[in-house]
Amino acid sequence: MNDIVLEARGIVKRYGHVTAVAGADFDLRAGEILAVIGDNGAGKSSLIKVLSGDVVPDAGEVLLDGKPVHFKSPHDAQLAGIETVYQDLAMAPALDIATNLFLGREIRRKGPLGSVLRMLDVKEMRAQSRQQMDALGITTLQSITQPVDSLSGGQRQTVAVARAAAFGRRVVIMDEPTAALGVRESKGVLDLIRRIRDTGIPVVLISHDMPAVFEVADRIHIHRLGRRACVVRPGDHEMNEVVGIMTGALPPPAAAEAS
């Protein structure tokens, strides 16, 4: 389909004698939230690492906007506009929110102050950070000058997601974004994921939180035994059916999108 943004075909990844991904397919469409679920050991994490550049596959191909890409590192994926929010959030707790948003991509001051003395343009980074927070409707942060270690778990997740949205021009991938969060903070993160989707950036949501998956996902990619078992729509299936397919207790439905 011509609305597919990120695609994978026949991905294989082996770790010694163990085949983690066994000819898996994947597709992410424009303007959607695609949940990726699977039992422990199903290979979904390895598949996502291939898509985010963290792992180089042994076979198969990845396509972005219909063109083959060959990511050798997460930096390659970032240059292509794919941002990933990992569970550890990859933040510097002692630094403020604005600095964390631009971590590794700092804006330097113009002229010799930036090019020679390598001084940062703190004012510009703070201005852009504020604009990003406003654009995503984030109101739970008092000030972008707050150090990250003063924030709650949900607020830290919000900063990490905002950073991904700021630089993820094509795709944002989120690994268990509601893990270890309370109900209220989880709702805030899910609302933020929807807002990112509504800006036109498709989102890949890896999650074991089935209520969250059914709340926000447009489609659900069910991964089993190293490959895609099927793709279903939440409105067409009950949660227990999806869990049954994921665990192998139920066969994939005939009407679902198969691998």
Buried (B, 14 or more C-beta within 10 A) or exposed (E): EEEBBBBBBBBBBBEEEEBBBBBBBBBBBBBBBBBBBBBEEBBBBBBBBBBBBBBEBBEBEBBBBEEEBEBEEBEBBBEBBBBBBBBEBBBEEEBBBBBBBBEEEBBBBEEEEBEEEEBBBBEBBBBBBBEBBEEBEBEEBEEBEBBBEEBEBBBBBBBBBBBBBBBBEBBBBBBBBBEEBEEEBBBBBBBBBEBBBEEEBBBBBBBEBBEBBBBBBBBBBBBBBBBBBBBBEBEEBEEEBBBBBBEEEBEBBEEBBEB
